[in-house]
Amino acid sequence: MDARTEKLHDIMHEYKLKATDVAAILGREVNTVRIWRCKSDNRNIPVDALALLELKAPAYAANKRASKARA
């Protein structure tokens, strides 16, 4: 598995994000995120998208948890 794909998996696991969450954070299609997650595909998440996800994931996850707590 490519290092960027592995990092994407790690971030998603750490913040309990689904492909739909990553797509929303990055403004991409869900299918694009699913392709990036494939271990055998050479279409990896771009470096800039991965960096943006690393920055935005903590706040997104916190807001998601807070929304669930209010419900």
N, C-alpha and C positions, 0 to 999 in steps of 0.2 A: 504494500500500500504506500502511496506517495505520502511524503511528510505533511503536505497541506491537507490531504484527505484525512489523515490521522488527526491532525489538529482540529479540523472541522468536527469530526466525531467526538473528540475530547470536549470541545466547547459545548456541543449539543448535549452531551451526557452531564457535564458539570452543572449546566443551567437548566437541565430538563426541557430542552427545546425540541420541537418537532420541525419537520421540513417546512410546514406552513409558517411557523414562527420565524425561521431563518429567512424565508422568502419575504415576509412582512418587514423584517428589520432591514434587509438589503434592497428592497424594491425589485425583487426578481420573481420569476415564475416558480411555482412549487416544483414543477418538473425539472427545472434547471438545478435546483438544490438537490433533488433526488439523483440526478446525473453526477453531480459533484461528489455525492456520498458513495458512489459505486467504487468498489475496490479494484475491479478489473478494467475500468475504463480510464483512458488517458486524459479525459476532460476534467481537469481539476479546478477547484475554486481559485479564482484569480488572487494574487497576492494582496491587492488593494481591498478586495471584498473580504478577505480573511481578516485583515487588519481592522477594517470597519466593524466586522462582527465581534472581534475581541473587545473593541471599545464599547459597543452598544449592548452586548448581551447581558451584562450585569444589571443595568437599569431596566431593560426590557423584562428580564426574569423577575426582578423585584416588583415591578408594576403588575405583572401577571399574577404573582402571589397575592399582592394586596387586593387586587380585583376579586380573586377567589375568596379571600377572607371576608370581604364585604358582602358577598352573595349569600 
